[in-house]
Amino acid sequence: MSNDAENKKIEMLHGGDVYRNEVILDYSVNLNPFPMPSEVTEAMQAGLAEINQYPDPVQQKLRSRIAVLEGVSAENVVCGNGASELLMAAVHAVMPRKALITAPCYAGYAVALKASDAEIVEYLLDEKKNFTLDDGILDQINDDIDMVFIADPNNPNGRLIEPALKKAVTAKCGECGAVLVIDECFYPLTWAGAEGEAVTDNAIHLRAFTKTFAIPGIRIGYMLSNDTEILGKIRKHLPEWNVSRIAERTGEAAAEMLASTDYLKDSVRLIQQEREYLAGELERLGVRVYGSDTNYLLIRSESDLYERLLERGILIRKCSNFSGLDDSFFRIAVRQHKDNEELINVLGKVLGQEGKRRKQS
């Protein structure tokens, strides 16, 4: 495969490709728009000053801080170099023959499953229901399914799962002996997540500081479960020192900030305000907006919207590589108001020009 072909493949899999594009505003990655606390920044600097030390291979202090935050024991926590590493390790630990995912959903589940040659079954989410997970998924969980992935909220549409359905999926997986992974990386950036929810089941809950503190370059994620046996298997598929000293320090400070301040509630308040602004302005411009509970919106518009915005330095997420979506679907992040105003201003010009072109043709 040529370098150009490989670059295109990477670009299509995820957003955030600022390395091969001229980008002024990146709306393709979903990060918390609320300012990061100085304590977290200072922790990064402290970690940088300690790079002459190996990280703690068992992340004792980091896991203890996360345990306090989540109301569990440290033995119920596994840390990783971002959520992606943990997903791959979980799949390698289970080695499922057949796995169930939803569609559309985050591409990382399929990537990890294909690496282990698992058969993938998709449960298609209904566009008429804003791609919200419904109880039809329960019929797809049976004795043939070894592993199930769901996301709360789902990516790319941002809808939360009804708590009763989440419990029902967890119970059904338990009955059938399927390992359940619940991706909750964006859960803290919803009102439900900001209120906090203790882990009381044997599902694997995947979480990360990446989105909550807008630090994707640091790579710090973790898994929680009451099933310490499965966590032990996952640890065996992780390398030593998989969390850098900088990431360790950052995660420790982040966990403490979330446990002791209103940072999450302040973040979610800003996200809700700006999400409502964006949704209203997008609909005014004739863009189809799907309901969201978190810091991004799934939209539907002209198929060349990505290219036309990129010409103006604005990067959005093409969603045509999400199963069940075509090239008219895009995802945009919720950013600070000044940036959101700029996006709407540019979109107005782009869509206005498209309208003029149609009238002339």
BAGULUM-558645 format. One record per residue: x, y, z of N, C-alpha, C, O in turn. Coordinates in steps of 0.02 Angstrom, whole numbers, plus 50000, padded with zeros to 5 digits. Atoms other than C-alpha are relative to their C-alpha. Layout:
<recs>
XYZXYZXYZXYZ/...
</recs>
This chain:
<recs>
500434994050000500005000050000500445006350000500935006750038/499604993950004500685017249954499895004250062499405003350099/500074995549943500965030650085499365004049996499015004950046/500624996050009499535041050011499394995950017498924998350048/500585004349986498345026250019499944998550075499394998550102/500005001349928498855022250198499765006150039499375005450086/500224993849967498615040550250499255000949993498925003050040/500724999250012496885040750172499614995250045499084996950071/500335005049958496425024750266499975002450073499455001750105/499984997549932496965032450432499515005850009499165006250059/500454994249997496015048350395499284997950005498895001050041/500695002250001494415038850362499794996550064499204996550082/500175003949941494515028450521499805004550059499345002950096/500134995549944494535042950645500035007349978500265008849923/499924992950012494405061750654500685002350027501104998250045/499394997149970495785073450713500614999949957501165000749982/499415000250044496895072250560500235007149982500115009549927/499734993250011497725089250579500704999749970501005004849955/499315000850025499365082050514500045000049924500575001449896/500015000150073498835080550332499505005149972499345004849912/500484994950022497615095250324500195006850029500505007150082/499914993249974497705114150344499395001750042498865003250015/500584999449956496585116150497500065006050046500575006950080/500044994449954496085131850591499574998150060499754999350118/500455002549948494625124350689499864992749989499614990749936/500115007250005494525105750723499354998150034499314997950096/500655002349974492715100250743499924992549992499374989950003/500045007250013493125082050703500144995850062500004989850062/499875003649938493665077350880499565002950056499465008950059/500494998049949492495077851030500345000850067500414996050105/499654998749938493385086051174499615005050042499245009250015/500344995549954492745095251327500215007349985500805008849986/499824993050015492655113951283500145004250062500385009850057/499894996349938492755119051466500755000250015501104995250006/499274999449988494495125651516500264994850049499944993350100/499695004949956495655112851594500245003250064500525008750061/499754997249937496045115751779500765000550000501104996349972/499284999049997497775122451814500354994250036500934992850022/499705005649964498075107851933500194994349954500694990949965/499855005350047498025095751788500605001949956501034997849942/499434997750039499205106251684500654999650040501174997650014/499415000349956500405107451831500244992750010500834991450015/499825007049992500345088551851500374997449938500844993549944/499645001850062500865086451668500735002450004501194998749987/499324997349994502355097651701500414996150050501014995050040/499645003949950502805087851856500224993249972500764990849986/499835006350032502755071751755500585000849951501014996449945/499454998650048503885079551623500665000550036501184998350010/499384999349961505155083551758500244993350027500804992850050/499825006549972505145065151808500104994749945500074988749960/499955004950054505415057051637500654996050004500754991449964/499415004149989507105050651699499854994050045500294990050061/500225005749959506095038351806499544995549958499164998049916/500495004550029505175022851747499325001350034499305002950093/500654999649967503305023951776499904994150047500264989150042/500185005549956502535013051911499664994749957499134996149929/500295005050044502174996651817499304997750021498924995149980/500675001949977500624993351925499565006150014498995005450036/500394993749993500065011751933499625000450065499025002050067/500335000549935499695010152117499635006450020499055006250038/500314993749980499365028452154499445002149952498925004449974/500504998250050498425031451992499374995850009498814998650010/500595004349991497275016452017499645001550065499035001050069/500314998349936496985021452198499585006449994499035006950022/500374993750010496465039052146499364998749960498835001449976/500595001650040495295032052014499494996150041498894997250035/500445004049958494585019652140499595004550046498995003350056/500364995249957494125033952258499485003749960498915004549982/500474996450044493325043452114499394995849983498834998249984/500535004350025492305028552056499654995950054499164992550039/500325003749946491875021152226500114992549997499674988650015/499845007150004492745004552195500674998950035500975003650062/499335001549975494324995752254500505000649944500325000149885/499484999350051495974998052164500064993749958500254994049899/499965006250038495904979752112499474999649945499514995449900/500534999750052494364984152008500175004849944499745006349903/499794995050049495364996251900500604997549960501084995049988/499435001350045496494993051749500115006349959499645009049930/499844993950037497375007851668500364998449934500704993349928/499695001250065497965009451489500205006449964500035011949985/499774994650042498755020251357499425002249954499445001249894/500614998250035497055027151307499524994249996499704988550010/500525005250004495435017651278500154994949946499974989149954/499875004650056496045009951115500434994150021500284988450002/499585005449976497414999851198499604995150043499684989050037/500405004249956496184993351327499494995949962499364990149979/500475003850042494914988251194500354994049969500094988549969/499625005450032496234978151103500194994650051500144988650037/499815004749948496824970151265499414995850023499474989850035/500605003649978495054965551316499804994649950499634989049969/500175004950052494704957051150500504994349999500314988449993/499485005349999496364947651156499924995550061500064989550058/500105004049940495954941951333499414995249993499444989650018/500615004150008494234935251284500054995349940499814989649943/499965003650064494624929451105499314997449979499224991349972/500685002250017492784929151057499964996949930500324999149884/500135002750067492194918350913499505004449963499565005549903/500524995850030490684929450884499845005850048499735004650108/500124994149958490394947250948499455004249970499355004549910/500564995750021488914959150942500195007250013500415009050068/499934992849994489084977750910499395003449970499005000249935/500544996250031487844991350863500265003449937500875003749927/499814996350060487845000950700499505005749989498905004549985/499304998050000488295014850685500295000150071499935000950120/499654999549936489595014550824500735001549986500965001649929/499294998550004491415018650860500374994349964500264988449979/499665004950042492565009850736500494995750038500674990250015/499495003649963493795004150870499804993150022500234988750029/500225006749979492724989350924500144995049944500414989649955/499915004450057492754981750750500744998949985500944993449967/499285000650012494614985250731500304994750047500684990450025/499735004849951495014975550891499744993049986500114988149992/500305006650012493814961350848500294996849937500424990749936/499715002850062494504959350671500714997750011500944992949981/499315002049985496264958550742500034993150032500544989750029/500035006749969495704942850835499574995249959499404989849983/500385004250046494734935750686499314998050026499064992650011/500675001549974493074936650777499475001549946499555006149906/500584998550043491444935750680499615005650033499485005550093/500344994149973490524952350700499285000049977499134999649918/500724999250015488634953750711499815007150018499975009650072/500214993149989487884971150695499265000450015498854997349982/500704998349987486274977250774499895007149975500175011850003/500094993550032485664991550665499545004550041498995002550060/500394995149963485045006950758499555003849951499745005049894/500524997050042483495015650690500105007649995500105011150045/499934992750011483735032950613499395003850025499455009450050/500614996749978481915037050654500005001050076499635005350101/499944999349927482375034850838500655003750019500905003050075/499384996349988483915046050822500584995250016501044997050053/499475005149990484995030150820500104998450074500654996950096/499985001649929484565027351004499934992450009499514989349977/500045007249987484855009651070499314998350028499065001650072/500655002249976483205000351095500034992750022500554989550015/499995006649969482694983951175500034994349949500064988549968/499915005250051482804974751009500674996650004500754990949981/499345003049994484624971651049500004993950045500424989550038/500035005649954484104959651186499894993449963500134988149984/500125006150039483504947251054500624997549964500664991749943/499385001850036485244947350975500524996950046501014994050023/499525002849952486124941951135499784993050017499254992050048/500185007049988486124922951144500634996150015501174998950022/499445004349980487254908251185500564999849948501114997549963/499485000050053488184910351019500455006150005500995006249976/499624993749995488794927851066500474999750060500264998450116/499505000349946490404928351167500155006950030500375007350088/499814993349978490634947251180499535005149970499335004549912/500464994750022489524962651167500315006850016500595007850069/499774993149989490014980951145499415004849991499075004749939/500484994550006488824995351180500345006450025500825006050064/499704993649979489215013851205499465004350032498905004850006/500474995749963488385025551329500355006550019500715006750068/500424999450060488205038051250500344997149938500954996049937/499745002950061488405031051076500375005249958500225011149960/499634995950048489625037950949499864997249931500004991349919/499924992750007489295046350825499405004350019499435010350010/500614996049991487545051750880499925002950070499535007750078/500004996949934487815055251066499404998750044499295002350093/500595001549959486235047251136500174995250056500514990250046/499925004449942486225039651310499544993949994499044994149959/500415005949995485545022351343499545000750060499765003050113/500464999949943483995021351452500284995450055500474989750041/499705004049946484605015151624499704993050006500064988250019/500325006649994483325000951627500244995349945500344989449957/499765004150056483904994851456500734997950012500924992349997/499305001549985485724995851509500044994150049500464989650041/500015005549951485334984651658499764993549967500014988149983/500275006050034484344972751546500534996849955500594990749953/499465002650043485794971051423500534996650044500774991250026/499515002949954486984967851569499764993350026500144988550029/500285006249973485834954651641499984994549946500144988749960/500055005050054485564946051472500704997349983500784991349970/499325002350013487444945351442500234995150055500564990250041/499835004449945487654937551614499684993249992500004988150006/500365006350009486344924351575500314995749945500344989649950/499735003550058487164919951409500754998850003501034995649959/499285000949994488954920551470500415004349953500985002749938/499644995450044489424934951355500345005550040500055008150087/499644994649967490734947451410499745006749971499765007749910/500284993650021489964964951403500505005650013500735006450069/499594993949993491024980451370499545006049987499245006649934/500404993950007490124996951400500485005949993500825007750041/499564994350013491075011451322499675006350028499175008750002/500274994149966490765026251438500495005949998500505010050044/499504994750005492165037751379499695007049998499995011850022/500334993550003490915051751346499475000850054499155006150060/500534999949949489755047451491500095005850050499595008950069/499934994549952490525060351611499775006749971499605011250009/500194993750031490095074051485499255000349983499045003749937/500734999750002488225070951505499765001650070500135000850118/500264998549934487095076251647499974993750043500104994050104/500025006349962486885057951698500694998350027500764996350085/499325001549979488765055651705500265004850051500645002950096/499764994949952489075071851798499734998750070500045000750119/500295001649935487935065651937500354994050032500304993050092/499635005749974488995050051954499574993850004498974994250018/500365006449996488515031651950500494994650020500994993449985/499555005249976489325017652048499964993949955499434992249929/499985006350037489875001851957499824994450047500194992950094/500245005349955488884987652036499914993449963499664988649993/500105006150039488904974451897500674997149978501204999849995/499395003350024490154962851814500195001949929500654999049900/499814997650066490184972051648500675003650004500885005750058/499384996150003491804980351592499815007049978499555008049923/500164993050015491584999151597500645003549978501135004050015/499424996750030492795008451483499935007550007499445010449983/500024992749990493185026451533500685003049985501184999449979/499364996750017494535039251496499985007350022499455010450026/499944992949985495165056351547500105004149936500075010249937/499844996850064495545060151364499485005249980499655010949965/500534995550023493865067851320499825005150054499715011050040/500234995749945493445074851492500465006050011500225011350030/499534994549989495025085451503500335002449935500805006349936/499754997950065495345087651315500754998949993501135003449975/499285001650002497025078651321500124993649959500424988949985/499905006250038497015065751179500734998349988500894992549977/499295001450010498895067651160500344996750059500894994150053/499715003149940499195061351337499884992550002500314988850025/500175007150002498325044351313499954997050070500424994050095/500115002949934497585039251480499274997850007498815001950008/500675002849993496085027651497500014994650054500544992850079/500035005349950495465014451618499364995949992498874998249963/500585004449999494274999951638499814998550072500254997950115/500265001849934493174996051789499574993949994499204993149945/500465005749998492324979851835500044996850069500554997050102/500015004149940491804969551984500264993049986500374989150032/499735006550020492414954451886500765000549998501055002149946/499274999349996494224954351944500364994649960500934995549941/499695005350040494554938151850500115002449928500655001449901/499914997650069494244946151680500505005749998500885006349950/499514994649998495234961451731500724997250003501174999949972/499345003249996496694950051776500224997449932500814998049915/499835002450067496624942251603500195005849954500655005249913/499864994150041496604959451522500705002750015501075004549970/499344997549980498144964851621500564996049967501094998749950/499495004350030499104950051548500125001849926500634999949898/499934998150071498834957451374500215007349993500155010249939/499744993250001499544974451420500754999950013500984995950054/499284999949988501404978551411500175003350066499775007050094/499774996449941502414984151560500065007449983500185009349926/499924992750009502475002951585499585002749942499815007049904/500424997750055501015005451466499715006950012499415009849967/500224993149984500585021851555500635004050016500995002450062/499404996049990501935035051542499995003950066499465004650097/499974996249938502535045151691499585006449995499255008350043/500414993950010501715060751618499264998250005498885001850038/500705002149998500075051351593499794998150071499234999550092/500145001849931500175044251769499835006150042499315006550075/500094993949961500375061251848499365003749980498985006150023/500594996550025499025068751738499364996550024498894999850046/500595003849978497785054851779499875000650074499295001050095/500084999249928498105056351965499665006750016499195007050056/500284993449988497725074951961499295000549974498855003550005/500674999850030496225072651846499494996550044498944999150055/500465003849957495435059551959499845004050063499275004150086/500114996149939495675070552111499555006049987499125007750028/500424994250017494905085652023499274997949991498825001450014/500695002350010493375075651971499664998050065499064998850073/500285002349936493155068752147499865005750048499435005150092/500034994849948493335085252239499735006849976499675011450017/500234993550026492665099252125499374999149958499154993549946/500585000050044491175103952016500205000649927499815002849885/499754999350069492235103151859499544996749949499404999649897/500445003550047491085090351776499345003749990499125004649934/500644996650006489475099551815500085006649961499655008349921/499884993850037490215115951752500114998549926499885002249883/499885002050069490795106951595499354998349964499235000749909/500625002350031489115098951560499525005949989499155006149940/500424994050007488225115551588500195003949937499765006049899/499764996650060489305123751455499834996049937499614998849887/500135004350058489105108951337499265000349981499105000949922/500724999750015487205109151352499825006749967499445006949918/500154993350026487135127851320500245000649927499865003049884/499734999350068488255127051166499704994949952499634996349892/500325005050043487465111051100499325002549976499145001749918/500654997350019485765119251102500075005749950499675006449904/499874994650047486475134551015500164997249931499874999449881/499795002950064487305124050880499414996649965499304997649905/500565003650030485775113050852499495004949970499255003849915/500494995050024484625128150835500255003549937499875004449890/499734996550058485775137250714500084995449940499964997549883/499945004750055486105121750610499324998649967499264998449906/500675001250027484245118250592499755006149962499415005449911/500194993950036483985136450542500315000249930500015002949884/499665000250064485225133450401499764994149956500014993149901/500275005650039484245118150344500384993550008500284988949969/499625006149987485425105050416499594995450045499304997850094/500355004949957484655089250489500454998550060501034996650052/499625001149938485205087550671499674994450039499064994450050/500255005649960485015071550772500135001650074500655004250092/499964998349929484705073150959500614996950033500794991150019/499415002349966486235071551071499965001850074499635006750093/499974998749928486565070751259500695002150023500815002950082/499314998649980488405074951254500325005449955499965009749929/499644994350029489745085851172500134999349925500645001749901/499955000350073489475081550988499314998849970498854996550004/500645000650035488085081450859500114996249935500594997449898/500035003350066487715069750714499545004249957498985005749977/500394995950045487095079850566499974996849931500354992349915/500065002450069486535076750387499935006049954499525010449966/500004994250045486885088750244500264997949932500264992049914/499735001350066487645090350071500624995550005501024996350050/499475005049996488865076150032500705003049994501194999850014/499344997050007490285088149992500145005150055500605009250049/499924995049946490115098050155500704999650031500995004750047/499345000949970491735090750225500535003849960500915007849988/499494996950043492785096550076499935007649999500425011250000/500114992850006491985113750067500185003750064500415009350062/499794996949936492255117250252500764999750008501075004350033/499275000849993494035110550245500365005349958500905007549977/499714994750041494405123150106500055006550040500475010850024/500014994049958494025136250239500334998850068500255002850114/499625001349939495095128150374499614996950056499854996850113/500415003249949493685119250468499954992649986499714990549933/500005007350007493855100450494499424997150039499374998150099/500545003649967492285090250531500114992549988500554990649950/499905007250005492095071450545499544997149947498924997449954/500395003850048491525062050391499774993650033500164990250066/500275006049967490385047850447499824994549952499484989749970/500175005150050490265037750287500324993350016500094988249989/499705006549982491405024350363499684996950062499894991650084/500415003149948490165021450505499494995449967499124997649922/500495004650029489135006050464499295002750010499105004750065/500684997549997487365011350423499925007349979499355009749973/500024993050020487815029250371500315000849931500744996949911/499714998650065488205036650201500375006650000500485009550054/499584994150003489195051650139499635006650012499935011950004/500364993949982487835063950189500005001250076499745006250100/499974999449927488165061050375500685002750023501205000849996/499394997149971489425071050476499915000750075499355000950100/500034998849928489865073450658500405006250015500955007249989/499644994049980490345089950736500035000450076499564998550111/499914999349928491015093550909499655006350025499495010849986/500244993949966490305106151032500625003550029500965000750072/499414996349977491635119351061499775006350037499175007050051/500184993849966491685136351148499615004649953499645003849892/500494996250039490445149451091500315003949942500035004249888/499674996250053491665160050991500134995549939500024997549882/499875004750054492175144850888499354997849967499314997249906/500645002250028490375139150868499685005349957499365003849906/500254994550041489885156250803500365000149932500055001349880/499615000050062491295155150675499784994349955499724995149894/500235005750039490725137850620499345001749966499265000449906/500664998450028488935143850595500075005449946499725005149895/499894994750050489545159350502500254997149935500014998849881/499725003150061490585148950381499504995249968499434995149907/500515004550027489215135850363499465003949962499235001749909/500504995950033487985149450319500225002149930499835002049883/499724998050065489115155350178500034994049953499854994449895/499935006050041489455137650117499324997549975499234996149916/500665002550019487635132150118499625005149959499205003349917/500314994850041487075148850048500244999749929499855000649882/499715000650067488245146649901499714993949965499584994149905/500295006050030487555129149874499305001449975499094999049922/500684998250020485795136249870500005004049935499585002949892/499964996050061486315148949739500174995749939499894996749885/499815004550055487125135349633499394996149975499314995149915/500585003950020485515125249635499515004249959499225001849910/500474995650036484475140049579500255001449929499865001949882/499724998550066485675143449435499994994049954499984994749893/499965006050042485715125349376499334997549975499294992549939/
</recs>
